[in-house]
Structure formats: C-alpha cells, structure tokens
Amino acid sequence: MSAGPAGHVTRSFDIPNSETADRTLSRPPRTPLRRFLRTDDGVNIEAVYDPKAVVYNGSDGTGTSPGGHLADHLAVVVAHGFTGHADRPHVRRVAEVFARYGSVVTFSFRGHGRSGGRSTVGDREVLDLAAAVRWARELGHTRVATVGFSMGGSVVLRHAARPDAGTDAVVSVSAPARWYYRGTAPMRRVHWLITRPEGRLLGRYGFRTRIHHRDWDPVPLSPVESVPLISPTPLLIVHGDRDGYFPLDHPETLAAAAGDHGELWLERGMGHAENAASGELLERVGDWVVKGVAARGVA
C-alpha cells in the first residue's frame, strides 16, 4: 500500500468490491464481505462486514439472537484505537461479541493496516467512519450504532456531532475529553510517536501505522465540545478506573458535557480500550445498544 499524504488514493486488487456503492440492498447480506470504501476526501479504507450470528440453543436446532427482531435491522460499526486495524485479534474479538446483537462493520482507519493515506490521529478519521456508516446503510441496515475505542472513541463522538451522522446510538470507550493531553507516561510516548520523525518511523515499521507529519490546521472540534451536539442520539461513555492513558477526569468531563442524554459507566479494574474490554463488558454494551436503538423505533 502507498504511504502517500493524507487524501492520497490507493487502489486494491486483492479485495474486490462486494456490492455496488450506488444502491441500497433491500435485505442485508447473510455472508461476510470485505472491500475498500472511498472516503469523501478520496482515501481507500479497508472494511469488513460480518452478518449477525445466530445462537443455536435448543435440541431442535432453533436459534435466537439477543437482539431479537431488531438484529435484522441493526449494524454496529466498530472504530478501533490508534495503531489497531480491522484484523487485530482484539478487534475481531469485539466484532465476534457484537455479532450476537446485530451485523458488524469493522474497518482500518487511514494509515492503518491495508487502508490508504496516513493517520491524522483523530482528525480526518471522521471521514473514514462516515464511509463505514454509509456502507452499513447501503447494505440494507436501517439502524446503525457506532462503538469506538480510544482514538476511535473520540472519532465516534466527533462523527455523531455532525448533522449528517446517520447514527442511532453511540458508545465511546476509553476516549480522551480534550486534545494534546500529555499528563501520563503512555500519552507522552504517543506524542513522541506522532511528532518525532523517528517516532513516525517506528509507527510505520513497528505498528503498521503510517502517521502524517503535518500538524492539525485547523484544530478539529474536541470530543468534549462535540458531545453536546450529539443529543438526542443515545450516548454511552465507558471508561476503566485503571486506564493508564486517560484518568477519570476525561470521562467525567464528557459525561458532564452530555448532561441528561448521556450515560457513564466507570468500570472497576479495567485498563485501556479494546484490549482491556472483557467479554462481559462487551455483552453489556451490546445490550445497551439494542435497547438504545429500540427506544428510537425500528424502521
């Protein structure tokens, strides 16, 4: 894959288009799909679609889904953390759990995995998420929830604040409330990775993450500034009390900005992002998504 500047178009010959992008399917696909999506600024983003799973729980071979009838309508779009990608084991584990509640779209942010472009660490990544949500709609899903982790958690908040977001529920896990935070040793290391040439070199070859060298211009709306714009879409903020990257004032600030339309879960013993999210927590998030989407009605 090319590691050109942000917005550079890269093309894939090993992942064919699974569906045409100019029509919406009447029924969501029943088989997994993999394709590249084109963002509004011309970057090709690798994406994976997993149809909802059926849990067989009877001797007669009958199957059920925790989402019930709603699972036929629902797609959960998962936004990974910095240096992740769609095929990381922890991302696949998240997708496997959420597939019990609806179909799942995972993707690799720009500059990550086999996606094109370079990472802008939460700025233009909103366009990557928008492309994944749009694909879920094109595949026939009438309800779409977004769930993001760490950098992806900030992206789902900023995306949901857009008037054209098209989301029915939003979950942000282990996200920062504000930009340029350097108050912990892990975040100081992240800033070194992003801002130093030798750090970006390590990111490219050590983490398969190609990082843009330019500073933000302009600085994008911060997560805490975005949160008040999300209402009335249901919002869940999840954070661990042992998060080594962002201390508890980050989720508490986000929750305060959300007011009555947001819900905060502080998870005892949890560390940071998808790596630290237990199966039990992911199941609770899946239940919350189904209930939040159901409260808005099913088309």
Disulfide bonds with the S-S distance in Angstrom:
none
